[in-house]
Amino acid sequence: MDLARTEVTPRARKKSRRGDAARFGLMALPVAFFGVFFAYPVAAIVARGLKVDGVWQFGRIWDVLAQSDIRHVLWFTTWQALASTALTLLIALPGAYVFARFDFRGKQVLRAVVTVPFVLPTVVVGTAFLALVGRGGLLDELWGVRLDTTVWAILLAHVFFNYAVVVRTVGGLWSQLDPRQEEAARMLGASRLAAWRKVTLPALSPAVAAAALMVFLFTFTSFGVVQILGGPTFSTLEVEIYRQTSEIFDLSTAAVLTIIQFVAVGAILAVHARTVRRRETALRLVSPEVTARRPRGVGQWALLAGVLASIAVLLVLPLGVLVQRSLDAPDFGYYRALTSDDSGIFLVAPIEAIGNSLQYALAATAIAVLIGGLAAAALTLRAGRLVRGFDALLMLPLGVSAVTVGFGFLIALDEPPLNLRSSWILVPLAQALVGVPFVVRTMLPVLRAVDGRLREAAAVLGASPWRVWREVDLPMVRRALLVAAGFAFAVSLGEFGATVFIARPDNPTLPVAVARLLGRAGDLNYGQAMALSTILMVVCAVSLLLLERVRTDRTGEF
Amino acid sequence: MSKKRTITAVVVGLGLVTLSACGSSGSGSSDADSKTVTLVSHDSFTYSKDVLSAFEKESGYTVKVLKDGDAGQAVNKAILTKDNPQGDVFFGVDNTLLSRALDNGLFQSYEAKGSDLILPEYRVDEDKHRVTPIDSGDICVNYDKAYFSEHKLTPPQSFDDLIKPEYKNLLVTENASTSSPGLGFLLGTAAKYGDDGWQDYWTKLKANGVKVVDGWEQAYNEEFSGSAGGKKAKADRPLVVSYASSPPAEVIYADPKPTTAPTGVATGTCFRQVEYAGLLSNAKNTKGGEALIDFLITKQFQDDMPLNMFVYPVVEGAKVPAEFTEFGPQAKDPETMAPAKIADNRDQWVKSWTSLVLK
């Protein structure tokens, strides 16, 4: 049930005006947050590149587009994202089915495990992934196949990262589709395939489309994977923005590329917003516990085995390599080394990075939940065009280069009253930007599912909008709120791109510490990097596992 | 009911965290405090705590260190923020990027006390004194000793050796457009073979199977068979472009420490990098910044530096650690190039190199 779909009577219209006020009130803080910490810094860095003596140089756009190198980057960015999305769907959709329909031992743990890659920093994953497809990796040992300099390495790594997006988005909905509808169709004489095509597929396709678009967005803006596995020959728009800004220092080219990416991401999000809306059409949903059952027959067991095998090879194996390498010294030597500050790299024992990371991630989670929660509440009240635009706006940080945001922070937030440049809060703020979209996407479907009549009843009885939210919505979305917070936490924990720009030297986060350790020669440094990565992985896995326990509603997108 | 209260408390708590976070951030900007001096540097800047606190005690200044990304990033960020700099002193601009910093007016003049002790080969910008050399390091091809003894092959010694057929498919290097050792190696060949000759050299190097990866981490930890990481990754390239100080690092960061380094340096393939520090143009604490630059070239700091940053000191009489001389002797006659020449040619060379080697 959704307020947006109730009939608007004259009385309701009057009430909706009061709703408008409430909505704008709720939106004020998120809008201010995104204005100050996203739009303004990004605009500042783009202006720095494109404005000469106060005049915008939009002609630069055509100059840049005229370069064959840049056109090559655009072409590669697009086709690898399409290919990655297709491959991810191909491999992950059977997984989504298995997680949705089958009941088997260790399912909860496995669901958490497949989500770990999604929140791990790419510095860590790149290293692990090379062990799978690189020389001496499993593929090499079994069949003499090495993919480390081919585009296949990039595509497979994208599957590794985004598997969970498909399993969670599609699987979440699938598990709640009533299987009896399909059974009914078969009773009426439809073949198995026809029943699936006529009944399940239409119900599922908006979720598949939404998942595909998210994967496309993540792979279109892929940075770490392409930088590490692509070597110098493959470059996405995001990598090129990084090179132009950070290495070549050609800010005007970087600004043009940022605008191009911005437009592309905006378009993807607009399409995404449409599919999400279509997805909200009424479906008969049932509890996932009812739909899942033990596999029956050879076919189902084979499917389960196949999916488990693909997860083992593509997801668990690279993670396992990290663990194995971290243990490659007698008596947990690398872990013990983490507690000493001898290395001189950090001035503190590397183990303290864990504490730093947790503190930053907690602060980022608090901010993301506050901002994302308010935004989701605002979006629930009524879906006008403005609100839909706002919905898409909240997703934009996922598609804008971290280096752009980082440089923007640097030049935009350096004066009172916003002199935050040397403040610790900058790190959680940057991390929260990435966390908010997850909070919104998790909360929104649940909030929308709250029966609008309850709110109306409360309002009629004289409750203020705040009280309505607190008394009606909040108790119902408590769990979703926890899940959202957990996700924001895990994402913040693994955030690297923006953090590395602003993290303070004396309190590095886990991913930053890993990157710095990998940047030095010597066995102990390498081993400690692996040990820290393993710890990061375990922390992520544990928080995701806790989420699985509190999670009941699976309509959220992540 | 109690659950509801918990949630309310959580929500209120979150609000408070955010508020207090915003509040405390205001006090973070104590730049104007004349007793604090801020050093902006790159991620590799490291030092011993007691050496720095000795300086703090002596001078009365508190030193704040801001590490700002890798070398190139740190310079670019310093340039972007030069009107309202993040600190007073910048350390870590090397000869490959020096001109970019100077042309953008990043530094103001200051002749450091004790600069007469700086070895002559490191001095630049002597009329204006905008920067002071602090350390130097050589970018050289490293080799995996085990590989060459197993294959009864002499390790290469010079640039010329690298294009010989016996070393086919053995070398891995970094992308010159994104990696500082990669750029150093390119500049080394340009210094050796001249503006015209280097392209020809690289054509031969490519024909001899040189592999290019994006960054030092991949090259050294994933591709180079001699490094600790490479051994675990079953790497298969016994030659890598790295630093002259990498072999000592392989010894120092090993447990138990081996009696000899597993890797060696091809001393005829080196390019010398020098790192400089300077007083930032709009520094808020000029006096403190000057004292800090003086400190960076004292014997105390110069002696401490090598084992922290794996670089060589630049002042007369500073000690080079025994591990360095034993496991990675400094190249006698490294290639080098004037910063102005690098500035004039860098972008064009990198562009030609990219289309020559990567495409």
Interface residues (C-beta under 8 A of the other chain):
Chain A: R48 T127 L130 A131 G134 R135 G136 Q227 I228 G230 G231 P232 T233 R243 T245 S246 E247 I248 F249 R325 D328 A329 G333 A337 S343 G344 I345 L347 A363 A366 I367 V369 L370 F407 L410 I411 D414 E415 P416 P417 N419 L420 R421 S422 S423 W424 I425 P428 R470 L474 P475 R478 L481 V500 F501 R504 P505 D506 R516 L518 G519 R520 A521 G522 D523 L524 N525 Y526 G527
Chain B: K3 K4 I7 T8 V11 G13 L14 G15 V17 T18 A21 C22 S24 S25 G26 G28 S29 D31 D43 S44 F45 T46 Y47 S48 K49 V65 L66 K67 G69 D70 G72 Q73 N76 K77 I79 L80 T81 N84 Q86 R100 N175 S177 T178 V212 V213 D214 G215 W216 E217 Q218 Y220 N221 E222 S227 A228 G229 K232 A233 K234 A235 D236 S242 Y243 S246 A249 E250 I252 Y253 A254 D255 L307 N308 F310 D347 T354 L358
